[in-house]
């Protein structure tokens, strides 16, 4: 069974839940394919109020779950400030997407 275009059973095996799947879908639809993309956690809060994320630290922890699962990769971008940047790990992502 699919949720947000992902195989639920594979998400569960990766330790992810419904909120993680929604956040991943938001990220994938918000970025250009390819390299790392900076994420403004305020945008997450504004675009996905249904997740109940009310501060940047919580948003960062949600992204960390996606990184820990292997679906996303993370780096710190220090060009013009300090920003969290993520990209899809194609090997894992291609396995969960329908």
C-alpha positions as CSV (number, residue, x, y, z in Angstrom):
1,X,0.0,0.0,0.0
2,X,1.3,3.4,-0.9
3,X,1.3,6.7,1.1
4,X,2.4,9.9,-0.5
5,X,3.8,7.8,-3.4
6,X,6.0,5.6,-1.1
7,X,5.8,2.0,-0.1
8,X,4.6,2.0,3.5
9,X,6.2,-1.3,4.4
10,X,9.6,-0.1,3.3
11,X,9.2,3.2,5.2
12,X,8.4,1.2,8.3
13,X,11.5,-1.0,7.8
14,X,13.5,2.3,7.7
15,X,12.0,3.4,11.0
16,X,9.9,6.1,9.4
17,X,6.2,7.1,10.0
18,X,3.4,9.0,8.3
19,X,4.9,12.4,9.3
20,X,8.3,11.5,8.0
21,X,6.7,10.4,4.7
22,X,4.9,13.7,4.4
23,X,8.0,15.7,5.2
24,X,10.0,13.7,2.6
25,X,7.3,14.3,-0.1
26,X,7.4,18.1,0.7
27,X,11.2,18.1,0.5
28,X,11.3,16.2,-2.8
29,X,8.7,18.4,-4.4
30,X,10.4,21.6,-3.1
31,X,13.9,20.9,-4.5
32,X,15.7,20.8,-7.8
33,X,17.1,17.4,-8.6
34,X,20.8,17.0,-8.1
35,X,22.9,18.4,-5.4
36,X,22.3,19.6,-1.9
37,X,19.5,22.0,-1.2
38,X,19.3,24.4,1.8
39,X,16.2,24.0,3.9
40,X,14.7,26.8,5.8
41,X,12.9,25.2,8.7
42,X,10.5,28.1,8.9
43,X,9.2,27.0,5.5
44,X,8.5,23.6,6.9
45,X,6.5,25.1,9.7
46,X,4.6,27.4,7.3
47,X,3.9,24.8,4.6
48,X,3.1,21.8,6.9
49,X,1.2,23.1,9.9
50,X,-0.5,19.6,10.1
51,X,2.8,18.2,11.5
52,X,2.6,20.5,14.6
53,X,6.2,21.6,14.3
54,X,6.5,24.8,16.1
55,X,10.2,25.5,16.3
56,X,13.3,25.1,14.2
57,X,14.9,22.6,16.5
58,X,11.9,20.2,16.1
59,X,12.0,20.6,12.3
60,X,15.7,19.8,12.4
61,X,15.1,16.6,14.4
62,X,12.5,15.5,11.9
63,X,15.0,15.9,9.1
64,X,17.6,14.1,11.2
65,X,15.2,11.1,11.2
66,X,15.3,11.1,7.4
67,X,19.1,11.3,7.5
68,X,19.4,8.5,10.1
69,X,17.1,6.3,7.9
70,X,19.4,6.8,5.0
71,X,16.8,8.5,2.7
72,X,18.5,11.9,2.9
73,X,22.1,13.0,3.2
74,X,23.0,16.1,5.2
75,X,25.7,18.7,5.2
76,X,26.3,22.1,6.7
77,X,26.5,24.9,4.2
78,X,28.5,27.9,5.4
79,X,28.3,30.0,2.3
80,X,26.8,33.3,3.5
81,X,25.9,32.0,6.9
82,X,25.2,28.6,8.4
83,X,22.5,26.5,6.8
84,X,21.3,22.9,6.8
85,X,21.5,21.4,3.4
86,X,20.1,18.0,2.3
87,X,19.9,15.9,-0.7
88,X,18.1,12.6,-1.6
89,X,20.1,9.4,-1.3
90,X,19.1,8.0,-4.7
91,X,19.9,4.4,-3.8
92,X,17.6,4.3,-0.8
93,X,15.0,6.7,-2.2
94,X,14.5,4.8,-5.4
95,X,13.7,1.7,-3.4
96,X,10.8,3.3,-1.5
97,X,9.2,5.4,-4.3
98,X,6.4,3.8,-6.3
